[in-house]
Amino acid sequence: MFFFFDAADALFEFMQRGGYVLYYIWLLAFVMWFLIFERIWYFRFNHGETINTAVAEWSNRQDKSSWNSKAIREKIISQTSSKIHLNISLIKLCVGVAPLLGLFGTITGMIEVFHLLAVTGGGDAKAMAGGVSRSTIPAMAGLSVAITGTFASTFLKNKSKREEELLSEHLISG
């Protein structure tokens, strides 16, 4: 029980040292990982039903070789593909924004350091160390979010592409 309180205190202190930008990075990471887990949940539990519905819709057609049926096949693939690729570009956006927020935190921390240099004349090393800490922690956090998100988004992108290709093979036009 006390471990939980110690961990919460350490996390709160870390967030305070990183500055207010760290809260935005944390929020972005939460949204990004929520979207990632939503996609994993979809592929694990809902994707099979989506594919079965698309295959059944195509299999129930009598004519599979006319121009009209090929257009319907493309429509089925397009509709299913939009479900497969849902939120992946939003995950990539979060991956791209995370290091920019980290850079923003670095800039605000350095502004604080320069302000302290101007006010104290460079004599207060402890205050400057706080500003340097405030400038490096958000950069580290932003890069950590981006790196982990890159692995997950690459996995999901490849999985989506592979599932779309499998769907196209299932819906053979001839």
TAGI-V588939 format. One record per backbone hydrogen bond with DSSP energy under -0.5 kcal/mol. CO is the residue of the C=O (numbers start at 0). NH is the residue of the N-H. E is the energy in kcal/mol with one decimal. If there is no record, write none. Layout:
CO/NH/E, CO/NH/E
//
This chain:
0/4/-1.3, 1/5/-2.5, 2/6/-2.8, 3/7/-2.5, 4/8/-2.5, 5/9/-2.4, 6/10/-2.5, 7/11/-2.5, 8/12/-2.6, 9/13/-2.4, 10/14/-2.5, 11/15/-2.2, 12/16/-2.5, 13/17/-1.7, 14/18/-0.9, 15/18/-0.6, 18/21/-1.1, 19/22/-0.8, 19/23/-0.9, 20/24/-2.1, 21/25/-2.5, 22/26/-2.2, 23/27/-2.7, 24/28/-2.6, 25/29/-2.3, 26/30/-2.4, 27/31/-2.8, 28/32/-2.7, 29/33/-2.1, 30/34/-2.3, 31/35/-2.3, 32/36/-2.6, 33/37/-1.9, 34/38/-2.0, 35/39/-2.3, 36/40/-2.6, 37/41/-2.5, 38/42/-2.6, 39/43/-2.2, 40/44/-2.9, 40/45/-0.6, 41/45/-1.8, 41/46/-2.5, 45/49/-1.8, 46/50/-2.6, 47/51/-2.6, 48/52/-2.3, 49/53/-2.0, 50/54/-2.9, 51/55/-2.5, 52/56/-2.4, 53/57/-2.0, 54/58/-2.9, 55/59/-1.9, 57/60/-1.3, 61/63/-0.5, 65/69/-1.9, 66/70/-1.9, 67/71/-2.1, 68/72/-2.4, 69/73/-2.2, 70/74/-2.0, 71/75/-2.5, 72/76/-2.5, 73/77/-2.5, 74/78/-2.7, 75/79/-2.4, 76/80/-2.6, 77/81/-2.0, 78/82/-1.2, 79/83/-2.1, 80/84/-2.7, 82/85/-0.6, 84/87/-1.6, 84/88/-0.6, 86/90/-2.0, 87/91/-2.2, 88/92/-1.9, 89/93/-2.1, 90/94/-2.1, 91/95/-2.0, 92/96/-2.2, 93/97/-2.0, 94/98/-0.7, 95/99/-0.6, 96/100/-2.4, 97/101/-2.1, 98/102/-2.5, 99/103/-2.3, 100/104/-2.3, 101/105/-2.0, 102/106/-2.5, 103/107/-2.5, 104/108/-2.3, 105/109/-2.3, 106/110/-2.3, 107/111/-1.8, 108/112/-1.9, 109/113/-2.8, 110/114/-2.3, 111/115/-2.4, 112/116/-2.4, 113/117/-2.1, 114/118/-2.4, 115/119/-2.9, 115/121/-0.6, 116/120/-1.5, 119/122/-0.7, 122/124/-1.1, 123/127/-1.8, 124/128/-2.2, 125/129/-1.5, 126/130/-1.5, 127/131/-2.3, 128/132/-2.5, 129/133/-2.2, 130/134/-1.0, 131/135/-1.8, 132/136/-2.2, 133/137/-0.5, 134/138/-0.5, 135/139/-2.2, 136/140/-2.7, 137/141/-2.9, 138/142/-2.2, 139/143/-2.3, 140/144/-2.4, 141/145/-2.2, 142/146/-2.8, 143/147/-2.2, 144/148/-2.3, 145/149/-2.1, 146/150/-1.8, 147/151/-1.9, 148/152/-3.0, 149/153/-2.3, 150/154/-2.1, 151/155/-2.5, 152/156/-2.6, 153/157/-2.5, 154/158/-2.4, 155/159/-2.6, 156/160/-2.4, 157/161/-2.4, 158/162/-2.4, 159/163/-2.3, 160/164/-2.2, 161/165/-2.2, 162/166/-2.1, 163/167/-2.2, 164/168/-1.9, 165/169/-2.0, 166/170/-2.0, 169/171/-1.4
//
